[in-house]
């Protein structure tokens, strides 16, 4: 039996503000005893990486585009980095209607604990957008799962901006045999692995309605 812990953390705009973002991420990682994978959302102000981790992101020069990134502990063997580039028109965020470049969701395939894991960092768009714009992103998720080995463990984790009652999220799960493990809008869709623990880090640095959480999977 193999296992992996994946921490997800929406880091901004956060409490107690944007100052000290890196220090707060470090506090979460220390609290969780340095998990092998850390997914950060709204990470525009997180620069560089942390000791013992490598950084997987689209383009550090365009943080609004690459606002989701993955920190990978140095002992984890990365095999591939299958990203999602949603493309299409800009989308409107939930605050003040600000427009953002098309979403980029970082993905990795790793060998950890003698097992292959395909992991996607998710921060689904929110706000008032045309259905066609949101559907483009859902179809990108479908294509990403479809491209994975059907026997491989898949973890799509982060801020889904959807609850488990979402018809579109349930369709994605149903069509691709994914289990849904969400608390509010944070958590994972996963396949060929079982959720063994879902730990919310109450009282630590979070953003908006989010709290950092660590999901542990076994396969």
C-alpha positions, 0 to 999 in steps of 0.5 A: 500500500502506498500513500501521499499527502497533498496540501492545498492552500488558497493564500490570498487575498488573505488574513492578516493581509498580503504581507508575510505570504511566504512566511505563512506558507512556510508555517503551514508546511511546517505544521504539516511536517513537510508534505511531499506536494503543496498546491497554492492558489491565488499565488501571484505574490508568492515568489521563488520557492521554499527550502526543500521544495521545487516550484512547478508553475507556468511563467513566473513573469505573468503571475496573474496567469500562473496563479496556481502553482505546485511545490514539490518536495525534493525527494519526489521524482517528477516524471512529467508536467501535463499542464492545462491551458484553458485558452479562450477569452479572458474571464471575469473574477468575482471581485469588482469584475476584474478580468484575468488571463485564461486559466492555467492549471499545473499538473505533474506525474510523480513517482512517490512511495513506489507508486505513480500519481497524476496530480492537477492543481485546480483553481477553477474560475469564479465570478459572472462569466458566460456559460461558454467560458466556464464550459471551456474550462470544464472540458479542459478538465475532462481532456486532462483526465481522459489523457491519463492512464486509466489505471493510474491514481489521479488527484485533482486538488485545490479550490474548485469554486463549486460544492459537491452539489454542482451538477457540472462537477458531478458530471465530471466525476460520474463520466470519469469515475472520480470520487468527490472529496470536498469540504465546502469548495476545497478538496479533490476529485480522485480516482484509483486511490482512497481518501484516508484523511481530510485535515482542515487547518483551522486557525492558520493562515487562510484566505476569504472562506478558505482554510489550508487543508491536507488530504492523504490518499492510499493506493 
